[in-house]
Amino acid sequence: MCGKMNNGDMLILFLITLFGAIICTYCIRRILLNARIADNPIVSEHRHKSGTPTMGGIAFLFVILLIIAIYYNNTPILIMSYIMLAGGIVGLLDDLIGLKVKEIQKVVVNCCDEVITLGRLDVEPNEEVRVATPKAKKEIDKLVEEGKVEIIGEVPIKTEPGELEKIVFQILLGVLLGLTGVITTIGGFNLGILAFPVVIIAILGCINCVNLIDGMDGLAAGIVGIASFACCCYLYLCGNMAGMPVFIILTGLCLGFLVFNKYPASIFMGDTGSFVLGTGYAAAVLISDIPYFGVLALGVPIASVVVSLLHRANIIKLPVEPLHHTLNHYGMSERKIVLSYWGVTVLLCVIGILAQLYIF
């Protein structure tokens, strides 16, 4: 029923996923270009990317359908594929709703020689910011009249579902995974019915981590790809070959997409893609029962979420959210940020594997 796979079978699975992702991404990119479905970044440093096709995660859905058709007799692969498909559909709805413009926000620059306060931000001389918060919108006219700021442009803000609707759908994805009954033990503990809330929290957390980190060329796909490959290595060293196929699929998807998504990206995955990868990674970690290493391998996105939560709770101030956009805002190049995030992810994975080999 589970369809045990040897090394050759897993290599074939990887190649099918990798080349399927490359071919499907290429085709979807052409379709999106012709349909003029493109990104319009709201971060000033990324405005040169306007016109790049988004919703590239649709390619993942076609690859997943291919995998379902071929590996329908492999229960872990089938379950993870259906959960990823469901996650992708939820993300696709977000993307489709986002095609409608909600509002136009002004972009201003501080044209005086002193630091000014706009909304919650302290704006340095010559610094560009968006007028986003209600407080900032009330203050902007006065600052313009005083000659302290100058309006230099406008950016469209997409319509998004309400936070409640997002959470409900993400919880539903967790419930669907829990109802399969394949997750009964987590981290060596037999949880029984308590596995349900753990699964829901894992799905919620992972989707939002990957979605938040998806803001630079190759950032999300690279991190999830590295983490998934590291999980394959971890499982191999632990002798758990049965858990590897689900991570092989994620690795193949990410590497295939990176052919077009690496810097400079010619396509973005959108919420469709980030929901597929977030849901898939959470499901793979739970199905393979490696929660500790799985969390460690995804440490960079998790830390990014923590920083954003501190910002939203007014504990810290970020000129731009999330953290990788703040680093870019202060002059760190996009390529350096992406490589640094990838490097830290590799380091965390190596630490986890060495700890397993020599400590535990």
WOPEWO-V974493 format. One record per pair of residues at least 4 apart in sequence whose C-alpha atoms are under 7 Angstrom apart, sorted by sequence separation. I is the first residue (numbers start at 1). J is the second residue. D is the distance in Angstrom with one decimal. If there is no record, write none. Layout:
I&J&D + I&J&D
This chain:
5&9&5.4 + 6&10&6.3 + 7&11&6.2 + 8&12&6.3 + 9&13&6.2 + 10&14&6.2 + 11&15&6.2 + 12&16&6.1 + 13&17&6.2 + 14&18&5.9 + 15&19&6.0 + 16&20&5.7 + 17&21&6.0 + 18&22&6.4 + 19&23&6.1 + 20&24&5.9 + 21&25&5.8 + 22&26&6.2 + 23&27&6.3 + 24&28&6.0 + 25&29&5.9 + 26&30&6.5 + 27&31&6.4 + 28&32&6.1 + 29&33&6.1 + 30&34&6.2 + 31&35&6.2 + 32&36&5.9 + 33&37&6.4 + 43&47&6.7 + 58&62&6.9 + 59&63&6.5 + 60&64&6.1 + 61&65&6.3 + 62&66&6.3 + 63&67&6.3 + 64&68&6.2 + 65&69&6.2 + 66&70&6.4 + 67&71&5.8 + 68&72&5.2 + 74&78&6.0 + 75&79&6.0 + 76&80&6.2 + 77&81&5.9 + 78&82&6.2 + 79&83&6.3 + 80&84&6.1 + 81&85&6.0 + 82&86&6.2 + 83&87&6.1 + 84&88&6.0 + 85&89&6.3 + 86&90&6.5 + 87&91&6.2 + 88&92&5.9 + 89&93&6.3 + 90&94&6.6 + 91&95&6.3 + 92&96&6.1 + 93&97&6.1 + 94&98&6.1 + 95&99&6.6 + 117&121&5.7 + 118&122&6.4 + 123&127&6.1 + 132&136&6.5 + 133&137&6.3 + 134&138&6.4 + 135&139&6.4 + 136&140&6.0 + 139&143&6.5 + 140&144&6.2 + 141&145&6.2 + 142&146&6.2 + 143&147&6.3 + 144&148&6.0 + 161&165&6.3 + 162&166&6.4 + 163&167&6.2 + 164&168&6.1 + 165&169&6.3 + 166&170&6.2 + 167&171&6.0 + 168&172&6.2 + 169&173&6.4 + 170&174&6.6 + 171&175&6.2 + 172&176&6.2 + 173&177&6.4 + 174&178&6.1 + 175&179&6.0 + 176&180&6.8 + 185&189&5.3 + 186&190&6.7 + 191&195&5.2 + 194&198&6.9 + 195&199&6.0 + 196&200&6.2 + 197&201&6.1 + 198&202&6.1 + 199&203&6.2 + 200&204&6.1 + 201&205&5.9 + 202&206&6.0 + 203&207&6.0 + 204&208&6.3 + 205&209&6.1 + 206&210&6.2 + 207&211&6.0 + 208&212&5.9 + 209&213&6.3 + 210&214&6.2 + 218&222&5.5 + 219&223&6.2 + 220&224&6.1 + 221&225&5.8 + 222&226&6.0 + 223&227&6.0 + 224&228&5.9 + 225&229&6.1 + 226&230&6.1 + 227&231&6.2 + 228&232&6.4 + 229&233&6.4 + 230&234&6.1 + 231&235&6.0 + 232&236&6.1 + 233&237&6.2 + 234&238&6.2 + 235&239&6.1 + 236&240&5.8 + 244&248&6.2 + 245&249&6.3 + 246&250&6.8 + 247&251&6.1 + 248&252&6.1 + 249&253&6.2 + 250&254&6.2 + 251&255&6.1 + 252&256&5.9 + 253&257&6.1 + 254&258&6.0 + 255&259&6.7 + 257&261&6.0 + 258&262&5.0 + 261&265&4.3 + 269&273&4.7 + 270&274&6.4 + 271&275&5.8 + 272&276&6.3 + 273&277&6.2 + 274&278&5.9 + 275&279&5.8 + 276&280&5.8 + 277&281&5.9 + 278&282&6.3 + 279&283&6.1 + 280&284&6.0 + 281&285&6.1 + 282&286&6.2 + 283&287&5.9 + 284&288&6.0 + 285&289&5.8 + 286&290&6.7 + 290&294&5.9 + 291&295&6.0 + 292&296&6.3 + 293&297&6.0 + 294&298&6.5 + 295&299&6.2 + 298&302&6.4 + 299&303&6.0 + 300&304&6.3 + 301&305&6.2 + 302&306&6.4 + 303&307&6.3 + 304&308&6.3 + 305&309&6.1 + 306&310&6.3 + 307&311&6.3 + 308&312&6.2 + 309&313&6.1 + 310&314&6.4 + 311&315&5.8 + 321&325&6.1 + 322&326&6.6 + 323&327&6.3 + 324&328&6.3 + 325&329&6.0 + 326&330&6.3 + 327&331&6.7 + 328&332&4.8 + 332&336&6.7 + 333&337&6.3 + 334&338&6.2 + 335&339&6.1 + 336&340&5.9 + 337&341&6.1 + 338&342&6.1 + 339&343&5.9 + 340&344&6.1 + 341&345&6.2 + 342&346&6.2 + 343&347&6.2 + 344&348&6.2 + 345&349&6.2 + 346&350&6.2 + 347&351&6.2 + 348&352&6.2 + 349&353&6.2 + 350&354&6.1 + 351&355&6.0 + 352&356&6.3 + 353&357&6.2 + 354&358&6.0 + 355&359&5.0 + 356&360&5.1 + 5&10&6.3 + 32&37&5.3 + 41&46&6.0 + 117&122&4.6 + 118&123&6.9 + 131&136&5.7 + 132&137&6.9 + 143&148&5.4 + 144&149&5.2 + 161&166&6.5 + 178&183&6.7 + 185&190&4.3 + 214&219&6.2 + 235&240&5.0 + 236&241&5.7 + 260&265&5.9 + 261&266&6.0 + 269&274&6.7 + 285&290&5.5 + 286&291&6.5 + 310&315&5.2 + 311&316&4.9 + 320&325&5.9 + 321&326&6.3 + 327&332&5.6 + 328&333&5.9 + 332&337&6.7 + 355&360&6.4 + 41&47&5.5 + 72&78&5.9 + 116&122&5.7 + 117&123&6.0 + 131&137&6.0 + 143&149&5.9 + 144&150&6.1 + 184&190&6.0 + 185&191&5.8 + 213&219&6.8 + 214&220&4.8 + 235&241&6.3 + 260&266&5.6 + 261&267&5.6 + 285&291&5.9 + 310&316&5.8 + 311&317&5.5 + 320&326&5.1 + 328&334&6.3 + 71&78&6.9 + 115&122&6.4 + 116&123&5.3 + 184&191&6.1 + 213&220&5.6 + 260&267&6.2 + 261&268&6.3 + 311&318&6.4 + 319&326&6.2 + 41&49&6.9 + 115&123&5.5 + 116&124&6.8 + 184&192&5.6 + 235&243&6.7 + 318&326&6.5 + 41&50&6.3 + 115&124&4.7 + 235&244&6.4 + 285&294&5.8 + 40&50&4.7 + 68&78&6.0 + 114&124&6.9 + 115&125&6.0 + 210&220&6.2 + 39&50&5.5 + 40&51&6.7 + 114&125&6.0 + 184&195&6.1 + 39&51&5.7 + 113&125&5.5 + 183&195&6.9 + 232&244&5.2 + 38&51&4.8 + 39&52&5.5 + 68&81&6.6 + 110&123&6.7 + 112&125&6.0 + 308&321&6.7 + 324&337&6.8 + 38&52&5.1 + 39&53&6.0 + 110&124&6.7 + 111&125&6.1 + 119&133&6.4 + 308&322&5.8 + 38&53&4.1 + 39&54&5.6 + 110&125&5.1 + 111&126&5.7 + 232&247&6.1 + 37&53&5.7 + 38&54&5.2 + 110&126&4.9 + 119&135&5.0 + 231&247&6.8 + 232&248&6.9 + 307&323&7.0 + 37&54&6.4 + 64&81&5.9 + 109&126&5.8 + 110&127&5.6 + 119&136&4.0 + 109&127&5.5 + 110&128&6.7 + 118&136&5.3 + 178&196&5.5 + 229&247&6.8 + 304&322&6.9 + 109&128&4.3 + 228&247&5.2 + 304&323&6.2 + 33&53&6.0 + 108&128&5.6 + 109&129&6.5 + 32&53&5.8 + 64&85&6.9 + 107&128&6.9 + 108&129&5.6 + 118&139&6.8 + 175&196&6.9 + 178&199&6.4 + 107&129&5.7 + 108&130&6.3 + 228&250&6.3 + 229&251&5.8 + 107&130&4.5 + 228&251&5.6 + 29&53&6.6 + 61&85&6.1 + 106&130&5.9 + 107&131&6.2 + 105&130&6.7 + 106&131&5.5 + 174&199&5.7 + 175&200&6.4 + 225&250&6.6 + 105&131&6.0 + 174&200&4.2 + 225&251&4.8 + 29&56&6.7 + 61&88&6.7 + 105&132&6.4 + 28&56&6.5 + 171&200&5.7 + 174&203&5.6 + 225&254&5.1 + 225&255&6.6 + 25&56&6.6 + 28&59&6.1 + 222&254&6.7 + 171&204&6.7 + 221&254&5.0 + 25&59&5.1 + 170&204&5.8 + 24&59&5.0 + 112&148&5.2 + 111&148&5.6 + 221&258&6.6 + 247&284&6.3 + 21&59&6.6 + 110&148&6.1 + 111&149&5.2 + 246&284&5.6 + 21&60&6.6 + 110&149&4.5 + 111&150&6.5 + 55&95&6.7 + 109&149&5.4 + 110&150&6.7 + 218&258&6.1 + 108&149&6.2 + 109&150&5.4 + 300&341&6.8 + 21&63&6.1 + 108&150&5.4 + 109&151&6.6 + 20&63&5.7 + 108&151&4.3 + 109&152&6.9 + 218&261&5.2 + 107&151&5.9 + 108&152&5.4 + 217&261&5.9 + 218&262&4.5 + 106&151&6.7 + 107&152&5.8 + 217&262&5.4 + 218&263&6.5 + 243&288&4.7 + 300&345&6.3 + 17&63&6.6 + 107&153&5.0 + 217&263&5.1 + 106&153&6.0 + 107&154&5.4 + 217&264&6.4 + 106&154&4.5 + 217&265&5.4 + 297&345&6.3 + 105&154&5.5 + 106&155&6.6 + 104&154&6.3 + 105&155&5.4 + 104&155&5.6 + 105&156&6.3 + 297&348&6.0 + 104&156&4.5 + 105&157&7.0 + 296&348&6.5 + 297&349&5.2 + 103&156&6.0 + 104&157&6.0 + 296&349&7.0 + 103&157&5.3 + 101&156&6.1 + 102&157&5.6 + 101&157&5.7 + 102&158&5.2 + 101&158&4.5 + 102&159&4.6 + 100&158&5.9 + 101&159&5.6 + 99&158&6.5 + 100&159&5.7 + 293&352&6.2 + 98&158&4.8 + 211&271&6.7 + 214&274&7.0 + 98&159&4.8 + 97&159&6.2 + 98&160&5.7 + 97&160&6.3 + 211&274&5.1 + 231&294&7.0 + 210&274&5.8 + 211&275&6.8 + 94&160&6.6 + 94&161&6.8 + 207&275&5.6 + 210&278&5.5 + 3&73&6.2 + 227&297&5.1 + 2&73&6.7 + 3&74&4.7 + 207&278&4.1 + 227&298&6.4 + 1&73&6.1 + 2&74&4.5 + 206&278&5.0 + 207&279&5.8 + 263&335&7.0 + 1&74&6.3 + 2&75&4.9 + 206&279&6.7 + 1&75&6.5 + 2&76&6.8 + 203&279&5.8 + 206&282&5.9 + 203&282&5.6 + 202&282&6.0 + 87&173&6.7 + 213&301&5.9 + 83&173&7.0 + 210&301&6.5 + 209&301&5.2 + 209&302&5.8 + 83&177&6.6 + 209&305&6.1 + 186&286&6.9 + 187&289&6.1 + 183&286&6.6 + 186&289&5.6 + 187&290&6.4 + 183&287&6.1 + 187&291&5.9 + 182&287&6.9 + 186&291&6.9 + 42&155&6.0 + 216&334&7.0 + 219&338&5.5 + 223&342&5.8 + 230&349&6.1 + 234&353&6.1 + 222&342&6.7 + 226&346&6.8 + 223&345&6.6 + 77&245&7.0 + 77&246&5.8 + 95&270&6.7 + 95&271&5.9 + 94&271&6.5 + 95&272&6.8 + 92&271&6.5 + 91&271&4.6 + 92&272&4.6 + 91&272&4.0 + 89&272&6.9 + 88&272&4.9 + 91&275&5.4 + 88&273&6.5 + 88&275&5.5 + 87&275&5.3 + 88&276&4.7 + 87&276&5.3 + 85&276&6.8 + 84&276&4.9 + 87&279&5.9 + 60&253&6.9 + 84&279&5.6 + 83&279&6.9 + 84&280&5.1 + 83&280&7.0 + 121&319&6.3 + 80&280&6.3 + 80&283&6.1 + 80&284&6.8 + 56&267&6.2 + 56&268&5.5 + 57&269&4.4 + 54&267&5.8 + 55&268&6.4 + 56&269&4.1 + 57&270&6.3 + 60&273&6.8 + 52&266&6.0 + 53&267&5.0 + 54&268&4.6 + 55&269&5.1 + 56&270&6.4 + 58&272&6.3 + 52&267&5.8 + 53&268&6.2 + 54&269&5.8 + 55&270&4.5 + 57&272&4.9 + 58&273&6.8 + 54&270&5.6 + 55&271&7.0 + 57&273&3.6 + 55&272&6.1 + 56&273&6.7 + 17&249&6.0 + 21&253&5.6 + 25&257&6.5 + 14&248&5.8 + 18&252&4.2 + 22&256&4.6 + 10&245&6.4 + 14&249&6.2 + 17&252&5.1 + 18&253&5.8 + 21&256&4.8 + 22&257&6.1 + 17&253&6.0 + 21&257&6.0 + 18&255&6.6 + 19&256&6.5 + 22&259&7.0 + 4&242&6.9 + 14&252&5.6 + 18&256&4.9 + 29&267&6.5 + 45&329&6.9
